[in-house]
Amino acid sequence: MGEKASARGRTCRRTYDACLDAPLAHASGTLLGTWLCEFACMFAAFLFMRFVAEVDFGDNAALVLLAIFLSALVACAAGALLGTIPAMESGMVSGIVCLLSLFTGLYGPASQSLADLVESSAPFLAYANPLWEMTNCFYALLYYDTLDAFQARCTALVFMALAFFALASLRMRRISHEHL
């Protein structure tokens, strides 16, 4: 009787561990697929700019692809994190994206002045904005003679992606086990 109970306990434990790992394994596969699809779309846009619009990226073409690769990663990670917030409506997501985009200068000279003001008076807010980092990653290739600024922006994007994925995985684990 004791051996059967012990074997049953080991089986239950293995099943429980598999149940804990399954949602995250499924989620990581979904995130990887999403990231690759997003990168493929951005790569298609890059190819269009390069060969149809005849934009010459010079010696930085491979680095532009790296910036696209990392930008897609951060966008996917941020989307995963936003997706774990309960009861978030699509309008709220659009509002967050528009607010973040405002400080990257996508809405004209007035917002660029505001972005410059935020960057000079509260640089942490600018550096903590993933869209600002993505934009400046590309600007670093365009305006600087050395790759130091580009490397700093890429490093920041990698750390942002890791932070977003870590927070999203914690939230996913909690959400997948709320019914227990």
Protein Blocks (a to p, Z undefined) as FASTA:
>chain_A
ZZmmmmmmmmmmmmmmmmmmmmmmmmmmmmmmmmmmmmmmmmmmmmmmmmmnopaekjml
mmmmmmmmmmmmmmmmmmmmmmmpghiafklmmmmmmmmmmmnopnojklmmmmmmmmmm
mmmlmmmpmklmmmmmmmmmmmpmbfklmmmmmmmmmmmmmmmmmmmmmmmmmmmmmmZZ
